[in-house]
Amino acid sequence: MKSPKRVGLLFGCAMAAASTIVFSTSGSLAQVPDTCVKGVDLATLGPKGILGQGPHGETAASPEALALSDDEAAKVKAGNFKVGISMQTVNLDWSQLQVQGITDTLNKYGVTVTGVASAEYQVDKQIADIENTIQQHPNGIISIPVDFTATAPTYKKVGQAGIKLVFMDSIPTGLKHPDDFASMISADSQGNGQIAAQILSSCVPKGGTIGLVNFGVDYFSTNERTKGVSAWMKANRPDIVMKQVDFTDPSKVSQIAGDFLTGNPDIKGLYAVWDQPALDTLSSMRAQGIDIPITTVDLGLQSAIEIAKGGPLKATGSQRPYDQGVAEALAMMKALIGQAPPAWVGVQSLPVVQSNVLESYKTVFHKDPPQELLDACNGAKPACN
């Protein structure tokens, strides 16, 4: 994921050479360099391969390592296996795509999905969800933990009950591979953060200040994203001042981000830790008449529409949640037939900007862009692509 210095030097030189003065809707002056997004070469953007390491320092394995041989596929189909899914929420495009990728792949090999539980970010509810799923005696559980520590004893019970366990994005405290879980599959979160940093850098003048709207919970994938942003900025744009605000309740981002912007009028750009907080931050900006560039991680339909419009949301370092779901299902099936999948599998980052948002949507969602996204592209000046 790290080959940023060459790109960073190009950004620095370009930004020193030219910038444009634009008026925000509130009438205050904001400096946005002419290089904003246009100064970024998508072909060289972001890391080559996987930048980050797993939660325990693991080197990433490729999703290709999970492919089933004909023999393995036959064993899975003969097994009549059942798998439960426990999500942090199902109210995100990311979550729905994960579940779809898992379900489509398991169904292809005759594995039954017993149900999808949604904890809505509540630790107690997820603990109850896992306990209930254990009582249904599935052969496996695929899950994303809401909390590293509080859920750990409950996840320990999964392996103790003889049920295979595959994690998405994070591993609870104290659980060991392969004794307690079969595999963890995640996006290259640090790589996605680096993409968000590189594009935001192209939009921030020399000596500017940026704000990081960060998830204030100790969570592996979101920690890695913000780490990717701050590490890239420190290495390549040391002139940029970074200020950070944390939220713990996603429903309160709009208020927290609004207060942060009110208290820090010097901010010339923003990074938000995933796309829904970015959209909530954008709502706060509009309420205050602020027009500054934002980048984020993840691609949902609404964030794709905002990028397509060519407004403040400039780019995202996108995960590939459907593909990640496919990998999680394959890792689970490997485990169910007695194979040992890798401890950590990393899924490649995808940079998304206005010029490639339509093809990126198709890559992420595995379907054609809907009409509302096409309309946003066609109505933009300049139009997408």
Steps between C-alpha positions, in 0.01 A plus 500: 500500500791743545675656210386853578813715488517539124133604482535723804789694345298556183208628708725729699660655192168545322335659801783742548462606136128571473182536697161651434302723733136394525219635712317266732125540525547694822712756317823407679812448292628147456814405308469188287803416284450449127644153556193395703427144381626591150859477627454136598597218265254219569735250336762556771269598787516304820710201594607224271378187676389505864656772718377404847562199717246290686403569864783279623754611241401239243600540137196510276409198293323556169133403452624270222646277775142412599392351166339157535630209297247270332557245777447760773186632331357146486567451872325826583196410291481159669524650848153661528661774708320785673651843575371797700594865445530764775542862381567827680211649299319425176410864437804574283564420135831351621324255732238402244767433237700290747194289579415469131852385412499245782151371423547476122823306543379262771182427305707418192659213693185383675571659839191632680502843668295457819446872554654848515507673840551878526640641825446867403838579664372378841739271686232333713288426194791345314588281797138381507507450121811279521359303795175441311686393185710252699177346630390440140805270459627625163824365359645850471451866587626799300504823701631852544545584870352823636754520783846345536486418870141460618408247232817289532372248760188435291701447181722258695190287556457458124816296459437317827166387356679351199374773266737649241542877528602747228536872579461799276721804565596443866594236758382522864762529773678179595370276221772300328531348155430218429369389841222757540428604141571377149579827320447876492427673170515877463562779257843660495380770738834674522518505121152651477603768748808577292285550190274741692810688622663529159191643334423734791861619487452609140216728616669668799729804461850511645490546876126422514314332783288187459254334733474126565149382595602179672322205663598527867468127571805272502413315182757341270367596158412861582824545695688382192320747273581803713854369548533484121389863467716646776811296409479603134450867587793502745729335246394697191328821611664599829385858431138395563365540854267220610222541757283209610153460644368163617149359508383178663133510401459511118157662537660811656761574233310790348492694828858410598641590158298822492635609839852405389476717188353791697791482743764463230426746217857455368429149369553477123414133448349201676545126520215287642562142606225346286243627256195545723691728743626683191141555383396614849797738511400629156150575635654703784718688253202590286305618803789737581568606140845340500649367176825310553621170348432168675635151438401177668505119488226270360258551214124499546239624258459839670875560525534398133233756408679776694830416330326494161359850556852640528425669833698499827519118526794447268599137538500180697741215549240231451477156641362220285243361746332254264840352409590497869180305570595249232841456666339454843271230364791321331708514820207358695454213255871418514473480878182289489676225302805499727729729302698781668434838330753782558475700823445826310385559144519855362278636221651766271405868527312687226539877445175671398473856365250677276666384178473127582199490733270315258742217427598489869136465602470201268820348642386541862129419466526238224213662309444795269472849651139601578332786317542746787878456484498535122291817536746645754785432258321649201395807696850577627724762341722352377306175463645174637746319272 
